[in-house]
């Protein structure tokens, strides 16, 4: 039977280092962790999960909470989180919780059946979540942030992303710029809209009310909304959509209305989900660095598990405009 001592000898490290890798400790350097994991795989080592849990009072399991698994962005994000957790020697348990309080996940944390939680779709802080965060329990918000919550958060600069889209469209000479907004609650939707609106106003091209509609982060709603916008006496020549699912609906709605993209109307999305690069859509969008965000969230969570007295950290990543065929000019044009 292969033991942790055998793994330590094979990896050229101490048995304590192997134990720390098994515990998901952040005190192990990434290169050392990879060496130990490779040695485990080579030796065919399978740690006894129940014994490890009794010894360390840790489960090596992290709960990940999502509220809209049907949005193609979240499977991509969850894949990145799962990969980052696996690299850290941890398992993932998924909660699909439309209720933002996610009582089941918080109860699992309280009962020590998970070591920590990563929330990917938080829209407001429940009293239970605020209490958990206030105690310094291992909770990280990923993708969507909450200003009122004092906990570790990993987001992208959605304000800057919205401003970048406004700069691009104005610089390219778009004369009538429309917008399909998202829901009111998510911070992502609010910040993208605010950045876009504010920058258009600064450039002397304020967003016209008649060129805005509710896309709702929903394909069918966006499809209907863009058809209504294009049926107006003076339709938009470009439409920025608050996320890519909305942009997919906008493209389909434009085609259903007999309009060509980009010859008759430009479409810009946000998130850079895989479908936007498909030949049939080829949508210009704003890319979030999902893999880097996932690794940062896992790192912060591991550090929080090790030391609950750490002050709350907020890591914000830059976004990137990705120009494709749904618009007709490069950013330098």
C-alpha positions, 0 to 999 in steps of 0.5 A: 500500500502506497503511503504519504511517506512514499509520496514524500520520498518520490517528490523529494519533499518532507512528509509534512509538505505532503500533508500540507498539500493534502490539506490545501494549505496556501503555505506550499509553493505552487511548484512544490504543490505540482511536484507533490501532486505529480508524485501522487499520481505516479505512485497511485496514492489515494488519501483516505478522505474520512481519516484526513477530515478527522485529523485536520477538521477539514474536508478538502471540499469547497462549495461554489454557489451559482444562480443562473447555470443556464447562462453560458458564462457560468459553465465557463467560469465553473470550469475555471474554478474547478480546475483551480480547485483541483490544482490546489488538491480540493474538490468542488460541490456546486449549489444552484441557488436562485435565492441569493441567501443560499441557505443550504451552502451557508448551512454546509459551511456552518456544519463544516461539511465544506471548508469554504464558499465561493459565490459567483452570482451574489446580487445582495447580502442576506443577513446570514451571508453578512454575518458569515462575512463579518466573522471572517469565515472563508467566503469569497465573492467571484465575478459579482461584488457587493460594496456593502459586504466586508469579505474577499472579492474578485471582480473585473473593472466593469466600469472601465469595460463599459467606458471602453465600448463607448470610446470604441463606438464613438471613435468609429463614428457610430451615429446612433448608439443603442443599449440593451441593459441588464437586470437592476441588481447585479453589480456587473450590469450596473457598472457596465451601464454606468461606465458606458453612459458616463463615457458617452456623456463625456464625449458629448454623445449622451445615450438617447432614452428611445435607443435603450431597452431592457435585455435582462441578461436573457436571449429571448427578451433581447431578441424581442427588444432589438427588433423593437429598436430596429423598427423605430423611425430612426433605429440605432446603428450600433447596440451595446449589450450588457452581456453576451447572452443578450448580444446573441439575442440581439444578433438573432433579433436583427437577422429576424428583422431583415437587418445585416450585422454589421452592415446595418447595425453593429452589436457588441457584447460583454464576457467573451463566452465561447459562442461569441467566437462562433462563425455564425455570430462572431461578436465583438465583446469585452473579455474577462480573464476568467482563468486568472480570476478563478485562481485568485478566488481560490488563492484568497479562499485558501488564505482565509481558511488558514487565517480568518483574521486577515482583513478583507481583500478586493482584487479587481482585474482589467478587461479587454475589448475583443473586436470581431465581425459584428462590428466593422472597424478595429479599435485603431480605425 
